[in-house]
Amino acid sequence: MARCDDSEPEVIEQHPEEDTEDKPAPVSPSDPEGPSGSQSSHRLLAYSDALISIIATVMILPVAHTPVESYEVLSLQVLLSTKIGVYLMTFLIVSMAWAAHSRLFQVVVRIDDYLALFNLVCMMLITFLPYTFSLMAAFPEHVLGILLFCGCVMVIGLVQTVMVLYAFSRPHLLHPQLQDRPDLSHYQHHILRVILRVPLMCLLASVTAAVCFQLSYVLLAIVIFLPYISAARCGSGAGSWAGGGVPEELLLYSFLPHEPLSKERLEAFSDGVYAIVATLLILDICEDNVPDPSLVSQRFNGSLVLALRSYGPEYLAYFGSFATVGLLWFVHHSLFLHVTKVTRLMGLLNTFSLAFVGGLPLAYQLTHEFPTHSQNELEAIQISCIIIFFAGLFQLCIWVVALHHQQECLLPRVRYGGSEHLLMLAKLSLYPCVALGTFLLTCVLSQFSAPIFHLMELTVPLAFLLLRLLLRLLLALLRLLLLQLPSSEEGSTLLYTAVDS
């Protein structure tokens, strides 16, 4: 009996050691390999972001390449208004699909072969959405376009439902802070309810299209803005999660304006849009501005320099447009360099800004297409000013929203009273102010609209280079002015502190 008593403790002591050896170590989402053949999702997400940003941006090409002959019959604004509206709605639809994809993969942080294949199906259908929406715009009274669009959205929702069910059946694919939660099934059911709302609304819209196609368009508009409409009634499924001890980074599918989004994915998607827009600008140069060798020899006596001189306005428009795209990216980069948390509302404003950035190839195409001093040239330049104005304005709105929650969303140096606060405000305000000023000048001095616009495009980069110096000079002048007023000592002290910082 003594031997048995001595041996039993030895067996008991060995079991915990064996359990700890067999228990897999926690796996980071970025690790290339994990349990049960799981993989890091970083490359899949990068591929998805690149694909969606490309398909969202290239939809501007049909608008930019509208035949010039049509402008002789209709006003430029009348001809392009419908096409620009179609482009903006298409960009918004694809961006909403990207936002849903981003939200899903904030919960599912690792993948396996099956999830990768399911994701490819989603990408195929998302890239097909712009075509279906173009059919709806070209044939608004035909039911086929509505049915194709609704069918794609319903299949996307069903595939995402399968992905959620599959991932929750394998908790090692989920976010580490969700894997061991006792109420995991409740979170799964809440996500499924949110995802399935869109397919059900599209099913209702497709059935309604056979009776009243106008009502089906109203339902589709509700589908597009459903996540933001639902923000007013977010207490049903997400309320228990908002107050149930879930970490803030996991308050997903809540429809709250401050619901977190992945900053890395938003930056990747935005960088993709800016890069594609900059690339589209050079395509027209390569296609339309390379003279035919026989034409050079006949008209210009073999002088390539004389032949290229006729393309001067195109080159000027290209460099000005590229500088605009590059500097808008620079402002976007400077802003998100100081952002610590991205919310749903900030993501929506970023989508609006990117939609207008995607319209810059249209601005480039229009500004050199028409005879000088013509009405169409004036309208083209004013449309370009509007595009640049709203692209910069929505960037400024992102910063205003971040300032509203500055303790959570911004680094200290760009908050109120921070050392970089005024400089960031100047960076974000420069393009909206300059674009608005250029638009007003072209209304007054219409004969000089083209020189004014190109001067704006080429001088703004210089303003960015000298912005910090110009801001210091302006604050110094204000400080000297306020020092002349005895009653403004407190205000002048604040300005003096801002100049020194």
N, C-alpha and C positions, 0 to 999 in steps of 0.2 A: 504493500500500500504506500509505503514511503517513497518507493521508486516511482509509482504512478503519480504521487503528489508532486514529486520533483520534475517529472517530465511534462505534466500538464501546463505549468506556468511557461515552460520554454515554448510550447506550441502556441499558447495565447500571445506571447510576446512577439512571435514571428509573423502573425497575421497582419497587424498594422503595417509592418514593414513591407509585406508583399502587396498590400493594398496601395500603399503610396508609390510603389514601383510600377504597378499596373495602371495607375490613374494617369491619363495623359496630361501633360503640362498645358497650361493655357496658351493659346495661339493668338498672336497679334494679327489683325486684319491684313497687314502688309507682308506677313511671312509668305514666301512662295509656296510652301507645302504645309499641309495641315492634316488633321485626322480624317480618315475615310476618304482620302483622295481629294480633299477640298483644296482650292487654289486661291491665291490673292486675286481680288477683283479689279485691281488698279488698271491693268491693261485693257480689260473689257470696258471699263468706264471711260478710259481715254478714247478708245475706238468709238464708243457710242456718242460721246460729246463731239468728236470731230465729224462724225457722219451727220448728226442732227444739225450742227452749225452750218455745214455745207449746204444741206438741202434747204435750210431756212433762208440762207443768203442768196443762193443762185436764182431764187424766184424773182429777183429784181431784173434779171436779164430780159424777159419778154417785155417788160415795161420800158427799159432803157433802149431796146432795139425796135421800138415802134416805128414803122416806116415814116420818113420825113415828109413824103408826099401828102400824107393825111393832114398835116398841119395847115396846108393851104386851104382846106375846106372848112375845118373846125378850128376854134380857138384852142391853143395848147392846153389851157387849164381844163376845158370841157373834155378834150380827148383823153387826157391822162388821169382825170379825177377817178374814173371807175377802175382803171388798172392799178393806180396807186392804192385805192381802197382794197382791191383784191389782194395785192401784195402784203399790205399791213395785216389783214385778217389771216392770210396764210402764215405769215411769220408768227403771229400770235398763237395760232393753232399749234404749229410745230413747237413753239417755245413752251406751251402748256404741256405738250406731250413730254418734252424734256424735263420739265419740273416734276411731273408725275414719276418719271423714270428715276430722277435724282432722289426723290423722297423714298421710293421703294428701296433703293440701294443704300440708304442710310440705316435701314433696318436689317437688310440682308447684306452683310459686309464681306462674306466669302462666297465663292461659287464652286460648282463642280461642272462636269461636262454637260449635264442635262440643263442646268441653269444657263450655261453659255449658249446652248442651242435654242432654248426658249427666247433668250434675249435677241438672237439673230432674227427670229420670226417677228418680234416686236419692231426691230429696226427696219425690216423690209416693209412692214405695213406703215410705219411712221413716214418713211421716205415716199410712200405712194400717196399720202394725204394731200400734198399740194396739187397733184394732178386731178384728184377728185374735186377739190375746191375750185380749180380752174374750170372744170366742166360745169360746176354749179354757177359760176360767174358768167360763163359764155352762154349757157342755156338755163336761165333761172326757172323757166316754167316746165322744164323736163324733169321727170321724177328720177331718171337713171342716175344723174349726178348725186342727188340726195341719197339714193339707196347705196351707191358705192361708198360715199363718205361714211354713212352710218354703219355699213357693213364692216369697213376697216376699223372704225372705232370700237365696235362691239367685239370684234375678234381680238383687238389689242387688250381690251378689258378682260376677256376670258383667259387669254394667255397670261396676263399678269395675275389673275386669280389662281391659275395653276401654279405659277411661280411662288406665290405666297403660301399655298397649301404645301407645296413641296419643301420650301425652306423651313416652315414651322414644324414639319415632321422630322427635320434634322436640325436640332437646335444649335449644333456646332457651326452652322452657316450664319447664324444671327449675330447681332451685336453682342459683345461679351456681357454687357450689363443686362441683357434680356434673357440670356440662356437659362439662368437658374431662378427666374421669377415664378412664383406659384400661380400668378394670374396671367400666364402667358396666353392661354386660350382666349381670355377676354380681349386681349390686345389683337390677337389674330382675327377674331370676329369683327372687331371695330374696323380694322383695315379692310377686310373683305366688304363690309357694308359701304365704305367710302369708295372703293374701286368699282363696285357693281352699280353704283348710282349712274355713272356715265353710260355704260351699255344699255341700261334700262331706259334712260332718257332718249338715247339714239333709236332704240326699238320703237318707242312711242312716236318719235319724229318720222321714222320711215313708214309707220302705219298711217300717220296723219297726212303724209305727202300725197297719198292716193286720193284724199278727200279735199284737202286745202293746203297747197304747197306753201302759202304765205305763213300759215301757222307752224309748219315744220321748220321754217327758217327761224322763227322766234324760239322754238324749242332748241334748235342747234346753237343759237346765241346763248341761251341759258346753259347749255352744256359747256361752252367755252369758258364762261365766267362762273360756273357753278362753285368752284372752290372758294371764290371770293364773295359770292352771294351768301354762301353758307357760313361765313364768318360771323354774321349777325345771330346765328343760332347754334353756336359751337358748344353749347353746354351738354348736349345729349351724350355722345359717346366719348368725347375728349375731356369733358369736365372731370370725370373721375380720374382720368390720367393726369390732368393738370394739377390735381391736388392729391394724388395718390402716392407721392414719394418717388415719382419717376425723375431721373436726372434731366436737367433742362435740355441737354442735347438730344434727348429721346422724346421730346414732346412733339411727335410727328403725327400727321393726319388729324390735327386738331382744328385746322382752319383758323387758328388765331393769327393776327397780323405779325406777332413777334415769334411765330413758330420758326425754329432755326432751319436754315438751309446749309448745305455743304459749301463753304467758302471756296475750297479748292476746285470743286466742279463748276461753280459759277464763274470763277476766273478762267478755267479751261475753256468753257463754252464761249465766254466773251472774247478770249484771245483768238479762238477759232474764227469767230465772225469778223473781227478786225483784220486778221490775216487774209481771209478769203476776199474781203472787200478790197484790200490793197492789191491783191493779185488780179482781181477782175479788171482793175483800172488799166493794167498793162496789156491785157488781151486785145483790147480795141486798137492800141498802138501797134502791136505786132501784126494784126490782121488788116487794118485799114491804112496804115501809114508807111508801108514799104512799097516804094514805087516800082512799076514794071520796068525791067531793063530796056525794052524796046521803046517805051515812052520816054525814058531818060535820054536815050540817044537821039530821038527824033525832035523832041521839044526843047531839050536843054543842052543839046550838043555834047552829050555824054557827061555833063557836070552833075554829079550827085549832090553837091552842096546846093546848087540852084534848085534842084528838084525837091530837096528836103525843106528848103526855105518856105515853100508854100504850106508846109504843115506846122508852121510856127504856133498858131493858136492852139492846135491840138497838144503840142508839147507843153505850152504854158498851162493849159487846163489840167494836164496830167500831173505836173509837178505841184501845182496848187492843190489839187484834190488829194494827192498822196500825202502832202504835208498836213492837210486837214485830218485825214484818217489817222496818221501817225500821232498827231498831237492830241486828238481825242482819246487814243489809246493811252498816251502818256498821262493825261488827266485821270483816266480810269485807273491806271496802275498806281498813280500817286494817292488816289482816294482809298483804294482797297489795301494799299500798303499799311494804312493806319486803321483799318477796320478789323476788329477782333471777332465780331459776330455778325452774320448775315441773316436777316429775317425774311419772311415771305413777302412782306410789303416792299422791302428793298429789292428783292428778286424781281417783283413785278415791274417796278420802276426801271430796273436794269434792262428788262425785256423791251420796254418801250424805247429806251435810249438806243439799244442795239437795232431795233426795227428801223429807226431813222438813220443810223449809221449805215445799215444795209442799203439805204436809198442813195448813198453818195455816188455810186457808179452812174445812176440816173442824172445826178447833178453834173458830173463830168461830161456825160454824153450831150447834155442840153446846152452847156455854156459855150460850145464852139460849133453848134450845128446850124445856126441861122445867120442870115445876113446882118451886118452891123446896123444899129439904129432901127431895127425892126421891132414891131410889137411883140412878136414871138421871142425875140432875144431878151427883151425886158422881162417877159413872163418867165422865161427859163431861168434867168438870174434870180428873180424873186422866189421861185420855187426852190432853188438851191439854198438861198438864205433861210427859208423856212425849215428845210431839212436840217441844216447845220444848227439853227436855233434850238429846235426841239431835241436834237441829239445831245446838246450841251445842257439844256434846261433839265432834262430828266436825270442827268448826272448830278446836277446841283440838288435836285429833290432827294436823291439817295442820301446825300450828306445831311440835308435838313432832317430827314427821318432818323438817321443815325445820331444826330445831335439831340433828338428828343429822348433817346435812351443812351446818352453818351457814356454813362458809367459801365454799361454792358457792351456797347458796340464800338467804342473808339478808344484809341490810345490817349494817354493824358495830354500829350503835346498838341493835339488838334482839338481838344475840348475848349469850351469857353474859357478864355484867359490863358490858354496854352501858348507855348512859344511859336507854334506853326499854325495857329488858328486863322489868323488874318491872311497868311500866305495861301493856305488851302482855299479859303473863300475867294481870293483873287484868281487862283487857277481855275476854279469851277465856274466863276462868273465871267471870265474873259470871252469865251466863245459865244455864249448867249447875248452878251452886251454888244460885241462886235457885229454879230450876224443881224441883230435887230437894228443897230445903227446903219449898217450897209443897206438893209431893206428900206429904211426910211429915206436914206440918201438917194437910192435909185428911184423912189417915188417922186422926189423933188427934182433931181437932175437926171432925168431919164435918158438924155442924150449921151451921158457919160457913164451909163450903167456898167458896161463891160470893163472899162478901166478901173472903176471903183471896186468892183467885185474882185478882180485879179489883184489889185493892190491890197485888199483885205487879206486874201489868201497868202500873199507873200510876206506881209509885214507882221502877221500874228506870230510866226515862229520867232522873229526878232523880239517881239514883246515877251514871249515866254523866256527867252534867254536873259532878258533884262528885268524880269518881273520882280525878283527879290530886291534889286536896286531901286526900281521905280517905286515899289511899295515903301521902302525905307525913306525915300525922298518925299513921298506924299505924306507920310506920317510926321516927318520932321517939319514940313511946311505947316501942317495942321497944329503941331505943338507950338511952333513960333506964333501962329495966329492966335491960339488960345492964351498964350502967355501975355498977349496984349490986353486981355480982359481979366481984371482982378477977380471977378466972380467965378471964374472958371478954373481955379487952381486945382481942384480935385480932378476935373476932366483932363487937364493938361498933364497932371501927374500920371494918370492911367496911360495916356498916349505916350508919355516919355518912357514908361516901363515897357510898353509894347515895342517901341523903337529899339530900345536897348536889347530886348530879347531877340 
